[in-house]
């Protein structure tokens, strides 16, 4: 089987998506299948540096704006939190698409054109993507089977302004190619699109009995950082790992609060990972570093404090580690946090709750939360991961297209 992976490559980067598609690529290559990617920007460079075959795509800009303006917006977005009150949700998947430039017809046209060139050269048997709109359009044009990662929260926001902007671009392009236009949500969630859910039913709202839905548990692959081997871990020491991400608890807030909860001299080692940390430093009993290899730390951790990102939650639960989650206003993170709380493995707080007393109360719940987390870890391990995805893709192999269904644009 030849598998092409169109990687959603927004200007802001999407490292979480990268780890998931790499998991599938690694499982496919382990069985002797050939894999190639379409990507742009830092993601394309990262893949090429690891020896992967990458077909270039046009670089995206935020909202399709000129690059200079987009670069300024990217820098600002990495230091700001959405101006939304505590307890409210902000955004949807269609806004993510719009931010990635796909509301721009010209950008989407060039992206589809680049992916069609890759398809013509690589001649794949199937496509796998992270709900990348151009890849889904290419599947319609070529008749190639396609699988995409999926989460229930992605179906929200149909009819919103971002949905309308992206939908207009998608329908116009499909018409230009001479195929029947469809709304973007129908394109993404059609029954013939295999929806790969990198989670378990307990953390989702979609039925696992549907024929177009495949739960696979964990879908994570370490991207291979040499710092992982060098990071010091004392197995006899209890760890608390904090990864707060962007748009959540600020680094300055973590510097103020966490040393009060974890003062120097305690047996617990609190590690805070933040990209804005240039040189490691210590405040009380808290170490602030730019990078922490989660797969090394979590087996020795009693808690993970995080922003509610999908990978963070799945990785923590997979290691039997309960969570304290501060998702902020980001829609996907709030959904993930609520589901984790409902499953009994997490405590959720709003950003103003990130104070010593709230954290101390949450930490006292560790034994109860850990007891609920352990069976969820077993459930995640039981769903097959990337091998289950490859199993599904292999069943669709051999369906190589002979001609495009539409016309060149």
Secondary structure, DSSP 4 states (H G I P E B T S, - for coil): -EEEEE----TT--HHHHHHHHHHHHHHHHTT-EEEEEE-HHHHHHHHHTT--EEE-PPP-GGG--HHHHHHHHHHHTT---S--TT--B--HHHHHHHTTTTSHHHHHHHHHHHHHHHHHH--SEEEESS-HHHHHHHHHH--EEEEE--GGGGTTTTSHHHHHHHHHHHHHHHHTTS----HHHHHH-TTSEEEESS-GGG-SS-TTSTTEEE-S--------THHHHS---TTSEEEEEE--TTSS-HHHHHHHHHHHS-TTSSEEEEEE-TT-SS-EEETTEEEES---HHHHGGGEEEEEE---HHHHHHHHHTT--EEE--TTBHHHHHHHHHHHHTTSEEE--GGG-SHHHHHHHHTTHHHHHHHHHHHHHHHHTT-HHHHHHHHHHHTTT---SS-SS---
